[in-house]
C-alpha cells in the first residue's frame, strides 16, 4: 500500500509542477496581421471593359 501511495504522490507532485510551468509561460505580446499588404482584388469577378468574367 505504501508503494502505491508513494507512486501516486510522485505523479501528483509532478503533474502539479508541470501545470505550474505551463501556466507560467508568457503569451506573445504582438499580433501578426493576417491581411496581405497591398492591393489584392477579389479574383472571383473580373471586369474587362464591358465583359464580366465569372
Secondary structure, 3 states (H helix, E strand, C coil): CHHHHHHHHHHHHHHHHHHHHHHHCCCCCCCCCCCCCCCCCCCCCEEECCEEEC
